[in-house]
């Protein structure tokens, strides 16, 4: 069984990005959700992680089927977003922390070679946006500042996960 490490994602080029949206249901406490699936040029399909364990993904037959099926049946992103993502390289992965604890409610940010940051809001009540978020440097810094007010820090996986950005 192959294990994909987060450290192996650094330097990988994005081939294509798709997403799967699930609307809210009639169940009590139901929320809408959206998951991003990224196909790399090496044909590996990944999601946006929520945790910084270097052993990111075990490629079991079930996991392979899950990622391939969701990517193949996923919706294509807009042409404008694809122009900013396809062909770009992942240069770092940034994770959110509440003190020394990972903040699992926030997906990681992939810092890309063009200076953009790719993340997602994976779940929220109806009326609040869910889905892919592509931030330029200024937007990322605003988001970082907003999260800091909530005592959430963003740390680099590549540099040192204990060092604040």
Helices and strands as residue ranges (DSSP letters): E 2-5, H 6-9, E 14-22, E 32-40, E 45-46, E 55-59, H 61-72, E 75-76, H 79-85, E 90-98, E 101-102, E 109-112, E 117-121, E 123-124, E 131-135, H 137-149, E 153-156
